[in-house]
Amino acid sequence: MQLINQSEIQKRIDRLKDQELYIHLELTMGAYAAHLDSSKHSASTFITNAVIQYSHGSISGEGPYRIGLKMSQGWVYSEGLTHYEESETDRLIMAGHDSQGKLIVSLQLSREPF
């Protein structure tokens, strides 16, 4: 994965708008390691292969980045994104990693299920 290039991600977001897409959205804050340290508060969110369609999407921030996708009945919002998969041309795959390289957040969009 490469560090996010904000203008490249905006272009990819724009190319995918107004289409039915599959989304994968994941957030984990110690959920995989809480058993090693009981003082950590474990939290996670996971949704995969739900179908969305957005009319407007944008990336903002100075890094880590935020992405908002405006749908007819609400929003999808993800914050803390740092990297994207540059070799993917048909899917938008982004992730946020902490200072130790551990996954914190993942946002993925595709015309095909994951």
Number of C-alpha atoms within 10 A of each C-alpha: 12 12 16 20 13 16 10 12 19 15 13 16 20 15 11 21 18 13 14 16 21 19 24 19 20 18 21 17 17 18 15 11 13 14 11 9 10 9 8 13 11 15 12 13 11 11 11 15 16 13 16 18 18 22 13 16 20 16 20 13 12 9 16 17 17 16 19 17 19 17 16 10 7 9 13 15 15 20 21 19 25 23 20 22 16 17 11 9 10 13 19 20 21 22 27 24 16 13 6 6 8 13 17 20 23 23 23 20 24 20 15 13 13 13
